[in-house]
Amino acid sequence: MRRLPELIKAALIACAAKIEDPIATAIEMAIASFLETEALGFVDCKPGRGQ
């Protein structure tokens, strides 16, 4: 987290607070949705399916 730009950190913290989960969950959700638009987390992630 410390190497991320402040804007990204703030967004991740806000997302984690909104969903009432740890920041790690918000990061997982962000990465998974980047890889596959329909994924909520790594378990659901199948890159190429939702693009």
PAVO-782471 format. One record per atom (N, C-alpha, C, O): x, y negated, z; residue in three letters. Coordinates in steps of 0.1 Angstrom, whole numbers, plus 5000, padded with zeros to 4 digits. Layout:
N
XYZALA ...
//
This chain:
51
500850125000MET 500050005000MET 500949875000MET 500549784994MET 502049885007ARG 502749755009ARG 503349704995ARG 503649584994ARG 503449794985ARG 504049744973ARG 502949704963ARG 503249644952ARG 501749724966LEU 500649674958LEU 500449524959LEU 500749464969LEU 499949464948PRO 499649324948PRO 498549294959PRO 497749384961PRO 498549174964GLU 497649144975GLU 496149154971GLU 495349204978GLU 495849124958LEU 494449134953LEU 494049274953LEU 492849304957LEU 494849374949ILE 494549514949ILE 494349564964ILE 493449634966ILE 495249524972LYS 495149564987LYS 493849514992LYS 493149594999LYS 493449394990ALA 492249334995ALA 491049414990ALA 490149444997ALA 491049444977ALA 489949524971ALA 489849664977ALA 488749704980ALA 490949734979LEU 490949864985LEU 490449864999LEU 489649945004LEU 490849765007ILE 490449745021ILE 488949715021ILE 488249775030ILE 488449635012ALA 487049605012ALA 486249725008ALA 485149745014ALA 486649794998CYS 485949914994CYS 485950025005CYS 484850075008CYS 487050045012ALA 487050135023ALA 486150095034ALA 485450175040ALA 486049965037ALA 485149915047ALA 483649935043ALA 482749965051ALA 483449915030LYS 482049925025LYS 481550065026LYS 480350095029LYS 482350165022ILE 481950305022ILE 482250365036ILE 481850485038ILE 482850295045GLU 483050335059GLU 483950465059GLU 483650565066GLU 484950465051ASP 485950575050ASP 487350515050ASP 487550395049ASP 488350595052PRO 489750555052PRO 490150495039PRO 489550525028PRO 491250415039ILE 491750355027ILE 492150465017ILE 492050445005ILE 492650575022ALA 493150685013ALA 491950735005ALA 492150774993ALA 490750735010THR 489550775002THR 489250674991THR 488950714980THR 489450544994ALA 489250444984ALA 490250454973ALA 489950434962ALA 491450484977ILE 492550494967ILE 492250624958ILE 492350614946ILE 491850734964GLU 491550854957GLU 490350824947GLU 490450864935GLU 489350754952MET 488250724943MET 488650634931MET 488150654920MET 489550534934ALA 489950454923ALA 490750524913ALA 490650504901ALA 491650614917ILE 492550694908ILE 491650784900ILE 491750794888ILE 490750854907ALA 489850954900ALA 488950884890ALA 488850944879ALA 488450774893SER 487550704884SER 488350654872SER 487750634861SER 489550614874PHE 490450574863PHE 490650684853PHE 490650674841PHE 490950804859LEU 491250924851LEU 489950984844LEU 490051034833LEU 488850964851GLU 487551024845GLU 486450944851GLU 486250944863GLU 485750874842THR 484750774847THR 483650824856THR 483050744863THR 483350954855GLU 482251004863GLU 482651064876GLU 481851114884GLU 483951074879ALA 484451134891ALA 484351044903ALA 484650924902ALA 484051104914LEU 484051024927LEU 485251054935LEU 485650974944LEU 485951164932GLY 487151204939GLY 487951304930GLY 487551334919GLY 489051354935PHE 489951444928PHE 489251574925PHE 489451644915PHE 488351614934VAL 487651744932VAL 486751734919VAL 486651834912VAL 486151624917ASP 485251604905ASP 485951564893ASP 485451564882ASP 487251544894CYS 488051484883CYS 488351584872CYS 489051684875CYS 487951564860LYS 488251644849LYS 488651544837LYS 487751514829LYS 489851494837PRO 490251394827PRO 489751424813PRO 489851544808PRO 489251324806GLY 488751344793GLY 487251364792GLY 486651354781GLY 486651414803ARG 485251444802ARG 484351324801ARG 483351324793ARG 484651214808GLY 483751104809GLY 484150984800GLY 483750874802GLY 485051014790GLN 485550904782GLN 484950904768GLN 485250814760GLN 
//
